Amino acid sequence: MAHLTLPDGSVREVADGTTFMQFAESIARGLAQNALTARFNGDTVELGQIIPGDGHVTFFTWDQPEGKSAFWHSSAHVMAQALLDFYPSALLTIGPAVEGGFYYDVDFQGAHFGEGDFAKIEAKMIEFAREKAEFTLYAVSKAKALEVYKNNPFKTELIENLEDGTITFCDHSTFTDLCRGGHIPNTGYIKAFKIMRVAGAYWRGNEKNPQLTRVYGVSFPKASLLQEHLALLEEAKKRDHRKLGKELELFTFSQRVGQGLPLWLPKGTALRDRLEQFLKKAQKKAGYLQVITPHIGHKELYVCSGHYEKYGKDSFQPIHTPEEGEEYLLKPMNCPHHCEIYKSSPRSYRDLPLRLAEFGTVYRYEQSGELHGLTRVRCFTQDDAHLFCTPDQLLGEFEKVIDLVLYIFKTLDFQDFKAQVSLRHLTERDKYIGTDENWEKAESAILQAAKDKGIPFVIEYGEAAFYGPKLDFMVKDALGRQWQLGTIQVDYNLPERFELEYKGSDNEMHRPVMIHRAPFGSMERFVAVLLEHCGGNFPLWLTPDQVIILPVSEKYEAYALQVAQELENADIRALVDYRNEKVGRKIRDAEIRKIPFMLVVGETEEEAQSVAVRRHGEGDLGVMKVLEFSNLVSLEVQKTLSAF
């Protein structure tokens, strides 16, 4: 008998020889019908695979990212099968699931493949899917794998980098592919396909390698879901933060400055500054101390922390100084610098917890093909903080950070979110630094804090940072897309590496525990997500321009300026549209710019010292005295920005 632990902690026994699908059926028929893939001891497994022994089992359905990943990866196999049916000389390379679908990189050997070919491939994919062919994963020797792909240099290169005994193929119908696994039970689960686009892609992302054709697709278990997806994509185009960022004059990019290096324009800078001040105010009340650290650091600093080993390949090249052998790196993380600040003075248990916060800019050399607006950049500013505390203070401090994250989400109207507890891989422990004892204490603290705060959470094995477990907040935006924003991490290991100490009440020296936290994650990514979430209609307290005053003619510009000054005196951001345009045109333009309030002023308004108020997306609100309008705006801002 095998003893299997489910996510809720319950343990079930199954007979030897039972498959994961059979185990799902023993739990509930509905689970077996909806399960697409499973994870056993942190590793993805096939549902038709025999359970190898005792362990932790989690099943995933279409409604979970892991289920979609298996579904889309399996669909990539079917698309590759269809492509080979029409292009038998094509050479296949890799076909992973990605966010929003899947792709396959193909060398078409000079044959043309374009948009005009999409329909025939989609039809063939549906034909193959209806065969309900089972996906079967099996091991092959390295010699056998090389023999099968002797005429495919791309697959051969992949195989050469694999160890004998770890190589697997996946079969379905008449199609075979080199694959690590993660498939749905059979092709019949796939009911709808759509090829989205094609693009060029260098083999393994290296521009010195051959260029391939990347074929992007998406698939669904119901045809209706495809239609919903296409409608969602149209809405997403309207909300694309790159488009809105340009229209609202928030940020830009310059090839001369460099790829992935955003330039914040005045309005975007003001918006960012308001976000920073909002968090700084809450942090001050919570006892944080602001610090500033350099944008570079000595290479040895990051060797000590372990970041050089972890991020060295993804960092910019070292900066060599005139001093022989001296090397600096652009800062990949803020935490090593904060460790040195902690170490700059002797610490006592009376000094703890010490909460150091910084809006620190860090640098990673992302591949050019991975860059995407503000969501994937080469320099970004983290709303970073590191808390140094005693082991007895850990749980309380962690829960206070959760409170801060929830306050931010509430204020910015991120209502739909869940927490993910990211733990070590259950068996592959060589990826992580530190002792098992410290890891177990850290993991226990995170789980207890999440339970104490009543936050719904899922456990993901293998998703921890290399130095400690973490609690990640996964937020759904207005389009139903999921983003990782806030993160909180417990770390026993950096204090060990930096030999951090404090004198306890027993007059002995002890190691502090470290909490890493970033409620926004990064300012760039957070602004991008917020921009798409609200479609550019920022909360009133945050929006760059709160009010625009529209004089009906040049004659009333002086009164418009007077109103603007009164509003500015009340800390309300206002501007005047002086253009020689009809007021209807000014209103339309203000609507496009998503300015929350439009105040029309003319002869009647000037005589009554009033304004005709319009609300973006709502229309006329009537005529008000300037003070009445000012109070309306101030009250709305105060209501949103409730005290932390």
Disulfide bonds with the S-S distance in Angstrom:
none
